[in-house]
């Protein structure tokens, strides 16, 4: 009877802990840090290597509550699937440093292959792999090369992670690497080897394709085309017909004649006579390693896309022009007793006078009274039901930006200060903008 009572008490406490954990997860709105995904999360289409926001850690259920990279949904995952939360900058740096092995997994071709605590054959075993067991290959480390008699084995020490969260070191001689996509799919024949025929077909297809920066696909998916980073001539052309490989991005513009490609590792090819190496990650995904204009090694992800890039650029320019045309048609002059007279004068130009109440806290003291207006930033989902978009005023006196959320009303124009936070994506070199409403923002209303 006493034991029965103890069991009831323990069950009750476990229920309470579970409820507390659920409450923590459901009530958490603040981000406690950012983490890098270590093992793909197919149910949310999140690939390893991506940076995600973290909202809560539960030591009871041994889980994290994370958001998807675009923060559109939240999911609960085991602690081992991501790194410890850190600042966003550190997470991006970690992701960039280890980007070469994103989506890289390996399978053991023998039973009992050991995973060791350190990269040496004398180190303690922490796990033994079954034949056909899949592990994540995180990166290559330095260690003592195992010997077959007096002959060193070919391979490298991989830092690896099992599907149950055990990490350690495994020598690659009895491993075969392959790629797993964000949705969990992979091209692997179950016998410990990537299909050679498939690999050859992938190479032929890769050489015949035009490749665009991976962020193009993200822009297209979110319908947020940044014209500073999407250009018609940006991308990678393997030059299958011209014999010249061409790579152009914002920070690099190079072309090299070459005679062929040399395979240097599984799915890795060197363009002969050039500093460019291509890793084929799948039918629609490659990674390039090269030296940038400063001579520093760089790694950039590329994809194929179905959309026509010139049309996307043209459509985005037309969208921006429609915003300006709407302001012209609804005004073009807007008046406020407290905030002056704002006039859109055509050609993306504006004149604004009488805004003393906004200086210098919002508009710089030496801004002048004219400039250009652009609409290059995009609203987050949380603000789309309240505001039409973001107006960026560039005053001729300082050339600095002043950003406002705006809403065209039946009788005028409503605006409030927008906060634009810029972070740099180390993997591509581009700047990402996040828009939010400024703390204690002042609402400005102009009558037309």
MARTIDREN-505073 format. One record per residue (C-alpha): residue in three letters; x, y, z. Coordinates in nm, 3 decimals. Each point is the difference from the previous one (the first is absolute). Layout:
NODE  res       c1       c2       c3
NODE  ALA        X        Y        Z
...
end
This chain:
NODE  res       c1       c2       c3
NODE  UNK    0.000    0.000    0.000
NODE  UNK    0.285    0.236    0.085
NODE  UNK    0.168   -0.079   -0.334
NODE  UNK   -0.330    0.064   -0.179
NODE  UNK   -0.022    0.339    0.172
NODE  UNK    0.355    0.081   -0.102
NODE  UNK   -0.080   -0.087   -0.363
NODE  UNK   -0.306    0.223    0.007
NODE  UNK    0.209    0.283    0.147
NODE  UNK    0.272   -0.041   -0.261
NODE  UNK   -0.255   -0.009   -0.281
NODE  UNK   -0.163    0.313    0.137
NODE  UNK    0.333    0.183    0.014
NODE  UNK    0.088   -0.108   -0.354
NODE  UNK   -0.335    0.131   -0.120
NODE  UNK    0.063    0.332    0.173
NODE  UNK    0.348    0.024   -0.154
NODE  UNK   -0.144   -0.077   -0.344
NODE  UNK   -0.265    0.268    0.040
NODE  UNK    0.263    0.249    0.110
NODE  UNK    0.213   -0.091   -0.300
NODE  UNK   -0.297    0.041   -0.235
NODE  UNK   -0.080    0.337    0.156
NODE  UNK    0.358    0.113   -0.041
NODE  UNK   -0.007   -0.095   -0.367
NODE  UNK   -0.339    0.148   -0.080
NODE  UNK    0.059    0.321    0.192
NODE  UNK    0.352    0.069   -0.125
NODE  UNK    0.022    0.295   -0.238
NODE  UNK    0.353    0.127    0.058
NODE  UNK    0.298   -0.140   -0.187
NODE  UNK    0.267   -0.128    0.240
NODE  UNK    0.261   -0.040   -0.273
NODE  UNK    0.075   -0.148   -0.341
NODE  UNK    0.127   -0.349   -0.081
NODE  UNK    0.136   -0.189   -0.299
NODE  UNK   -0.191   -0.313   -0.099
NODE  UNK    0.224   -0.309    0.029
NODE  UNK   -0.240   -0.262   -0.145
NODE  UNK   -0.265    0.075   -0.261
NODE  UNK   -0.360    0.045    0.119
NODE  UNK   -0.205   -0.138   -0.293
NODE  UNK   -0.340    0.065    0.158
NODE  UNK    0.074    0.375   -0.022
NODE  UNK    0.219   -0.019   -0.314
NODE  UNK    0.299    0.137    0.194
NODE  UNK    0.341   -0.117   -0.120
NODE  UNK    0.299   -0.038    0.226
NODE  UNK    0.221    0.310   -0.004
NODE  UNK   -0.292    0.242    0.015
NODE  UNK   -0.023    0.257    0.280
NODE  UNK   -0.323   -0.006    0.202
NODE  UNK   -0.136    0.209    0.289
NODE  UNK   -0.035   -0.176    0.336
NODE  UNK   -0.284    0.091    0.238
NODE  UNK    0.026   -0.247    0.285
NODE  UNK    0.204   -0.286    0.143
NODE  UNK   -0.171   -0.274    0.201
NODE  UNK    0.229   -0.206    0.220
NODE  UNK   -0.300   -0.216    0.089
NODE  UNK   -0.081   -0.123   -0.351
NODE  UNK    0.357    0.058   -0.129
NODE  UNK   -0.128    0.217   -0.283
NODE  UNK    0.029    0.346   -0.150
NODE  UNK   -0.284    0.208   -0.136
NODE  UNK    0.128    0.153   -0.322
NODE  UNK   -0.138    0.207   -0.284
NODE  UNK    0.043   -0.069   -0.368
NODE  UNK    0.263    0.225   -0.169
NODE  UNK   -0.278    0.239   -0.114
NODE  UNK   -0.161   -0.021    0.349
NODE  UNK   -0.335   -0.100   -0.154
NODE  UNK   -0.049   -0.299    0.232
NODE  UNK    0.141   -0.160    0.314
NODE  UNK    0.091   -0.361    0.060
NODE  UNK    0.141   -0.211    0.283
NODE  UNK    0.319   -0.196   -0.066
NODE  UNK    0.253   -0.204    0.205
NODE  UNK    0.284    0.198    0.157
NODE  UNK    0.271   -0.175   -0.203
NODE  UNK   -0.140    0.109   -0.338
NODE  UNK    0.130    0.357    0.033
NODE  UNK    0.296    0.179    0.153
NODE  UNK   -0.025    0.177    0.334
NODE  UNK   -0.180    0.335   -0.053
NODE  UNK    0.233    0.293   -0.065
NODE  UNK   -0.016    0.348   -0.150
NODE  UNK   -0.121    0.028   -0.357
NODE  UNK    0.340    0.122   -0.115
NODE  UNK    0.181   -0.295    0.159
NODE  UNK   -0.256   -0.244   -0.141
NODE  UNK    0.046    0.139   -0.352
NODE  UNK    0.379   -0.021    0.040
NODE  UNK   -0.023   -0.361    0.122
NODE  UNK   -0.227   -0.089   -0.293
NODE  UNK    0.236    0.163   -0.250
NODE  UNK    0.311   -0.165    0.145
NODE  UNK   -0.154   -0.347   -0.036
NODE  UNK   -0.203    0.067   -0.315
NODE  UNK    0.205   -0.231   -0.224
NODE  UNK   -0.147   -0.306    0.176
NODE  UNK   -0.364    0.113   -0.001
NODE  UNK   -0.233   -0.288   -0.094
NODE  UNK    0.292   -0.245    0.007
NODE  UNK   -0.072   -0.337    0.158
NODE  UNK    0.180   -0.333   -0.004
NODE  UNK   -0.085   -0.367    0.023
NODE  UNK    0.209   -0.277    0.155
NODE  UNK    0.082   -0.287   -0.238
NODE  UNK    0.102   -0.238    0.281
NODE  UNK   -0.142   -0.114    0.331
NODE  UNK    0.161    0.126    0.318
NODE  UNK    0.178    0.306   -0.141
NODE  UNK    0.097    0.199    0.312
NODE  UNK   -0.071    0.363    0.077
NODE  UNK    0.271    0.126    0.234
NODE  UNK    0.030    0.282    0.250
NODE  UNK    0.306    0.146   -0.177
NODE  UNK    0.142   -0.033   -0.355
NODE  UNK    0.239   -0.283    0.074
NODE  UNK   -0.039   -0.378   -0.005
NODE  UNK    0.109   -0.025    0.363
NODE  UNK   -0.277    0.230    0.126
NODE  UNK   -0.300   -0.131    0.195
NODE  UNK   -0.288   -0.139   -0.207
NODE  UNK   -0.327    0.184    0.059
NODE  UNK   -0.211   -0.193   -0.253
NODE  UNK    0.020   -0.282   -0.257
NODE  UNK   -0.182    0.039   -0.330
NODE  UNK   -0.212   -0.265   -0.164
NODE  UNK    0.053   -0.072   -0.370
NODE  UNK   -0.222    0.240   -0.195
NODE  UNK   -0.046    0.238    0.296
NODE  UNK   -0.013    0.366   -0.103
NODE  UNK    0.187    0.273    0.186
NODE  UNK    0.057    0.370   -0.058
NODE  UNK    0.350    0.101   -0.119
NODE  UNK    0.050    0.339    0.164
NODE  UNK    0.357    0.089   -0.099
NODE  UNK    0.351   -0.142   -0.045
NODE  UNK    0.251    0.016    0.284
NODE  UNK    0.366   -0.082    0.049
NODE  UNK    0.104   -0.322    0.171
NODE  UNK    0.220   -0.309   -0.013
NODE  UNK   -0.049   -0.200   -0.320
NODE  UNK   -0.097   -0.366    0.065
NODE  UNK    0.237   -0.263   -0.145
NODE  UNK   -0.060   -0.322   -0.192
NODE  UNK    0.318   -0.175    0.104
NODE  UNK    0.270    0.244   -0.111
NODE  UNK   -0.227    0.178   -0.251
NODE  UNK   -0.206    0.305    0.102
NODE  UNK   -0.368   -0.024   -0.090
NODE  UNK   -0.145    0.251   -0.244
NODE  UNK   -0.250    0.240    0.147
NODE  UNK   -0.062    0.272    0.257
NODE  UNK   -0.129    0.031    0.352
NODE  UNK   -0.358    0.128   -0.012
NODE  UNK   -0.171    0.169    0.291
NODE  UNK   -0.331   -0.188   -0.010
NODE  UNK   -0.344   -0.003    0.160
NODE  UNK   -0.231   -0.299    0.024
NODE  UNK   -0.377    0.004   -0.041
NODE  UNK   -0.035   -0.026    0.378
NODE  UNK    0.228    0.294    0.078
NODE  UNK    0.329   -0.179    0.078
NODE  UNK    0.299    0.194   -0.132
NODE  UNK    0.362   -0.097   -0.049
NODE  UNK    0.264   -0.080   -0.262
NODE  UNK   -0.011   -0.265   -0.272
NODE  UNK    0.265   -0.078   -0.262
NODE  UNK   -0.147    0.017   -0.349
NODE  UNK    0.165   -0.309   -0.158
NODE  UNK   -0.313   -0.208    0.064
NODE  UNK   -0.247    0.284   -0.052
NODE  UNK   -0.171    0.110   -0.320
NODE  UNK   -0.121    0.359   -0.010
NODE  UNK   -0.314    0.126   -0.168
NODE  UNK   -0.246    0.286    0.026
NODE  UNK   -0.335    0.019    0.179
NODE  UNK   -0.238    0.281   -0.094
NODE  UNK   -0.209    0.209    0.237
NODE  UNK   -0.302   -0.225   -0.065
NODE  UNK    0.198   -0.312    0.096
NODE  UNK    0.042   -0.131   -0.355
NODE  UNK    0.333   -0.129   -0.132
NODE  UNK    0.158   -0.179   -0.295
NODE  UNK    0.151   -0.315    0.151
NODE  UNK   -0.029   -0.362   -0.114
NODE  UNK    0.012   -0.170    0.341
NODE  UNK    0.323   -0.188   -0.074
NODE  UNK    0.241    0.252    0.144
NODE  UNK    0.077    0.183   -0.325
NODE  UNK   -0.147    0.292   -0.190
NODE  UNK   -0.122   -0.115   -0.339
NODE  UNK    0.277    0.074   -0.251
NODE  UNK   -0.240    0.034   -0.289
NODE  UNK   -0.204    0.253    0.196
NODE  UNK    0.313    0.194    0.094
NODE  UNK    0.111    0.017   -0.366
NODE  UNK   -0.345    0.119   -0.107
NODE  UNK    0.008    0.265    0.271
NODE  UNK    0.339    0.127   -0.123
NODE  UNK   -0.123    0.024   -0.360
NODE  UNK   -0.311    0.185    0.116
NODE  UNK    0.202    0.233    0.225
NODE  UNK    0.236    0.097   -0.282
NODE  UNK   -0.293    0.070   -0.233
NODE  UNK   -0.195    0.217    0.249
NODE  UNK    0.005    0.366    0.091
NODE  UNK    0.028    0.048    0.376
NODE  UNK   -0.127    0.281    0.218
NODE  UNK    0.084    0.093    0.362
NODE  UNK   -0.207   -0.207    0.244
NODE  UNK   -0.149    0.316    0.148
NODE  UNK   -0.179    0.061   -0.333
NODE  UNK   -0.227   -0.296    0.082
NODE  UNK   -0.064    0.139    0.348
NODE  UNK   -0.088    0.343   -0.143
NODE  UNK   -0.236   -0.156   -0.252
NODE  UNK   -0.166   -0.220    0.262
NODE  UNK   -0.060    0.298    0.232
NODE  UNK   -0.088    0.232   -0.292
NODE  UNK    0.258    0.249    0.125
NODE  UNK    0.232    0.087   -0.287
NODE  UNK    0.298    0.210    0.112
NODE  UNK    0.124    0.179   -0.313
NODE  UNK    0.335    0.072    0.166
NODE  UNK    0.076   -0.372   -0.002
NODE  UNK   -0.201   -0.140   -0.290
NODE  UNK    0.153    0.096   -0.333
NODE  UNK   -0.051   -0.154   -0.343
NODE  UNK    0.368   -0.091   -0.035
NODE  UNK    0.061   -0.133    0.352
NODE  UNK    0.063   -0.372    0.014
NODE  UNK    0.227   -0.283   -0.110
NODE  UNK    0.038   -0.127   -0.357
NODE  UNK    0.207   -0.322   -0.025
NODE  UNK    0.064    0.082   -0.367
NODE  UNK   -0.077   -0.343   -0.147
NODE  UNK   -0.015    0.148   -0.353
NODE  UNK    0.238    0.297    0.032
NODE  UNK    0.277   -0.175    0.192
NODE  UNK    0.012    0.295    0.242
NODE  UNK   -0.131   -0.015    0.354
NODE  UNK   -0.158    0.328    0.114
NODE  UNK   -0.087    0.106    0.352
NODE  UNK   -0.156    0.335    0.082
NODE  UNK   -0.138    0.122    0.331
NODE  UNK   -0.001    0.330    0.182
NODE  UNK    0.353   -0.053    0.128
NODE  UNK    0.153   -0.212   -0.277
NODE  UNK    0.014    0.012   -0.379
NODE  UNK    0.234   -0.258   -0.158
NODE  UNK    0.027   -0.212   -0.314
NODE  UNK    0.245   -0.283   -0.069
NODE  UNK    0.054   -0.217   -0.308
NODE  UNK    0.031   -0.367    0.089
NODE  UNK    0.049   -0.331   -0.180
NODE  UNK   -0.207   -0.226    0.224
NODE  UNK   -0.091   -0.099    0.353
NODE  UNK    0.185   -0.232    0.237
NODE  UNK   -0.176   -0.202    0.269
NODE  UNK    0.180    0.050    0.332
NODE  UNK   -0.247   -0.170    0.238
NODE  UNK   -0.357   -0.132    0.007
NODE  UNK   -0.209    0.256   -0.193
NODE  UNK    0.288    0.252    0.008
NODE  UNK    0.148    0.130   -0.326
NODE  UNK    0.283    0.241   -0.077
NODE  UNK   -0.017    0.216   -0.313
NODE  UNK    0.346   -0.067   -0.146
NODE  UNK    0.227    0.303    0.004
NODE  UNK   -0.238    0.212    0.210
NODE  UNK   -0.036    0.070    0.375
NODE  UNK   -0.361   -0.123   -0.010
NODE  UNK   -0.120   -0.327    0.156
NODE  UNK   -0.361   -0.120   -0.036
NODE  UNK   -0.178   -0.238    0.237
NODE  UNK   -0.320   -0.148   -0.144
NODE  UNK   -0.251   -0.025    0.281
NODE  UNK   -0.295   -0.110   -0.207
NODE  UNK   -0.180    0.049   -0.330
NODE  UNK   -0.074    0.365    0.077
NODE  UNK    0.272    0.093    0.249
NODE  UNK    0.377    0.053   -0.012
NODE  UNK    0.266    0.165    0.217
NODE  UNK    0.291    0.200   -0.141
NODE  UNK    0.328    0.058    0.177
NODE  UNK    0.225    0.271   -0.142
NODE  UNK    0.209    0.305    0.089
NODE  UNK   -0.178    0.336    0.018
NODE  UNK    0.138    0.334   -0.124
NODE  UNK    0.209    0.032    0.318
NODE  UNK    0.153   -0.344   -0.049
NODE  UNK   -0.194   -0.148    0.292
NODE  UNK   -0.162   -0.345   -0.034
NODE  UNK   -0.376    0.022   -0.047
NODE  UNK   -0.286   -0.250   -0.004
NODE  UNK   -0.330    0.078   -0.172
NODE  UNK   -0.310   -0.213   -0.055
NODE  UNK   -0.171   -0.001   -0.340
NODE  UNK   -0.330   -0.140   -0.127
NODE  UNK   -0.191   -0.025   -0.324
NODE  UNK   -0.330    0.187   -0.018
NODE  UNK   -0.298   -0.028   -0.230
NODE  UNK   -0.085    0.371    0.009
NODE  UNK    0.132    0.245   -0.258
NODE  UNK    0.236    0.238    0.184
NODE  UNK   -0.044    0.301   -0.234
NODE  UNK   -0.377   -0.028    0.042
NODE  UNK    0.032   -0.015    0.380
NODE  UNK    0.214    0.315   -0.003
NODE  UNK   -0.239    0.177   -0.234
NODE  UNK   -0.301   -0.095    0.216
NODE  UNK    0.170    0.129    0.316
NODE  UNK    0.084    0.332   -0.167
NODE  UNK   -0.361    0.026   -0.112
NODE  UNK   -0.123   -0.073    0.356
NODE  UNK    0.213    0.279    0.141
NODE  UNK   -0.120    0.239   -0.266
NODE  UNK   -0.363   -0.086    0.077
NODE  UNK    0.055    0.104    0.362
NODE  UNK    0.134    0.336   -0.105
NODE  UNK   -0.276    0.044   -0.261
NODE  UNK   -0.264   -0.070    0.268
NODE  UNK    0.146    0.271    0.224
NODE  UNK    0.005    0.242   -0.294
NODE  UNK   -0.356   -0.085   -0.099
NODE  UNK   -0.134    0.025    0.356
NODE  UNK    0.183    0.329    0.061
NODE  UNK    0.240    0.099   -0.124
NODE  UNK    0.012    0.252    0.289
NODE  UNK   -0.071   -0.096    0.361
NODE  UNK   -0.038    0.253    0.282
NODE  UNK    0.045   -0.024    0.377
NODE  UNK   -0.025    0.281    0.254
NODE  UNK    0.277   -0.154    0.212
NODE  UNK    0.219   -0.171   -0.259
NODE  UNK    0.001    0.227   -0.304
NODE  UNK   -0.079   -0.043   -0.367
NODE  UNK    0.111   -0.310   -0.191
NODE  UNK   -0.019    0.002   -0.380
NODE  UNK    0.092   -0.274   -0.244
NODE  UNK    0.127    0.186   -0.305
NODE  UNK    0.053   -0.286   -0.250
NODE  UNK    0.295   -0.214   -0.096
NODE  UNK    0.017   -0.149    0.351
NODE  UNK    0.076    0.348    0.138
NODE  UNK   -0.156    0.178    0.297
NODE  UNK   -0.001    0.335    0.173
NODE  UNK   -0.072    0.030    0.372
NODE  UNK   -0.009    0.321    0.202
NODE  UNK   -0.111    0.095    0.349
NODE  UNK    0.110   -0.320    0.175
NODE  UNK    0.180    0.175    0.289
NODE  UNK   -0.184   -0.219    0.255
NODE  UNK    0.174   -0.304   -0.148
NODE  UNK    0.351    0.142    0.027
NODE  UNK    0.251   -0.122    0.101
NODE  UNK   -0.154   -0.309    0.164
NODE  UNK   -0.137   -0.145   -0.326
NODE  UNK    0.121    0.219   -0.285
NODE  UNK    0.364    0.124    0.017
NODE  UNK    0.046    0.370    0.065
NODE  UNK    0.191    0.053   -0.328
NODE  UNK   -0.229   -0.216   -0.215
NODE  UNK   -0.126    0.274   -0.230
NODE  UNK   -0.353    0.007   -0.138
NODE  UNK    0.013   -0.226   -0.305
NODE  UNK    0.130   -0.333   -0.120
NODE  UNK   -0.108   -0.334   -0.138
NODE  UNK   -0.244   -0.257    0.136
NODE  UNK    0.041   -0.376   -0.054
NODE  UNK   -0.187   -0.311    0.118
NODE  UNK    0.278   -0.258    0.032
NODE  UNK   -0.094   -0.152    0.337
NODE  UNK   -0.277   -0.251    0.071
NODE  UNK   -0.246   -0.033    0.285
NODE  UNK    0.007   -0.300    0.234
NODE  UNK   -0.320   -0.203    0.012
NODE  UNK   -0.095    0.149    0.338
NODE  UNK   -0.030    0.351   -0.146
NODE  UNK   -0.165   -0.071   -0.336
NODE  UNK   -0.353    0.030    0.136
NODE  UNK    0.073    0.347    0.139
NODE  UNK    0.229    0.168   -0.251
NODE  UNK    0.035    0.011   -0.379
NODE  UNK    0.379   -0.006   -0.002
NODE  UNK    0.321    0.189    0.074
NODE  UNK    0.094    0.338   -0.149
NODE  UNK    0.371    0.082    0.003
NODE  UNK    0.075    0.371   -0.030
NODE  UNK    0.356    0.088   -0.103
NODE  UNK    0.054    0.369    0.071
NODE  UNK    0.238    0.184   -0.232
NODE  UNK    0.173    0.179    0.287
NODE  UNK    0.134   -0.314    0.169
NODE  UNK   -0.074   -0.293   -0.236
NODE  UNK   -0.104   -0.189    0.311
NODE  UNK   -0.318   -0.208    0.010
NODE  UNK   -0.309    0.083    0.205
NODE  UNK   -0.250   -0.287    0.001
NODE  UNK   -0.373    0.016    0.065
NODE  UNK   -0.277   -0.259    0.005
NODE  UNK   -0.286    0.141   -0.205
NODE  UNK   -0.371   -0.044   -0.066
NODE  UNK   -0.194    0.183   -0.272
NODE  UNK   -0.333    0.105    0.153
NODE  UNK   -0.315    0.128   -0.172
NODE  UNK    0.078    0.355    0.112
NODE  UNK    0.377   -0.002    0.027
NODE  UNK    0.322   -0.175    0.091
NODE  UNK    0.088   -0.158    0.336
NODE  UNK    0.362   -0.073    0.092
NODE  UNK    0.206   -0.107    0.299
NODE  UNK    0.370   -0.055    0.050
NODE  UNK    0.134   -0.336   -0.119
NODE  UNK    0.303   -0.170    0.148
NODE  UNK    0.218   -0.176   -0.258
NODE  UNK    0.261   -0.238    0.143
NODE  UNK    0.275   -0.108   -0.238
NODE  UNK    0.187   -0.328    0.044
NODE  UNK    0.266   -0.139   -0.231
NODE  UNK   -0.029   -0.348   -0.142
NODE  UNK    0.359   -0.124    0.019
NODE  UNK   -0.060   -0.284   -0.246
NODE  UNK   -0.107    0.230   -0.286
NODE  UNK    0.133    0.341    0.110
NODE  UNK   -0.340    0.162   -0.040
NODE  UNK   -0.183    0.209    0.257
NODE  UNK   -0.339   -0.111    0.133
NODE  UNK   -0.251    0.254    0.127
NODE  UNK   -0.257   -0.065    0.273
NODE  UNK   -0.278    0.257    0.041
NODE  UNK   -0.186    0.070    0.322
NODE  UNK   -0.197    0.282    0.157
NODE  UNK    0.223    0.234    0.198
NODE  UNK   -0.045    0.003    0.378
NODE  UNK   -0.235    0.281    0.109
NODE  UNK   -0.046    0.089   -0.366
NODE  UNK   -0.188    0.320   -0.079
NODE  UNK   -0.290   -0.019   -0.244
NODE  UNK    0.004    0.272   -0.262
NODE  UNK   -0.313    0.082   -0.200
NODE  UNK   -0.018    0.217   -0.312
NODE  UNK   -0.319    0.118   -0.164
NODE  UNK   -0.009    0.003   -0.376
end
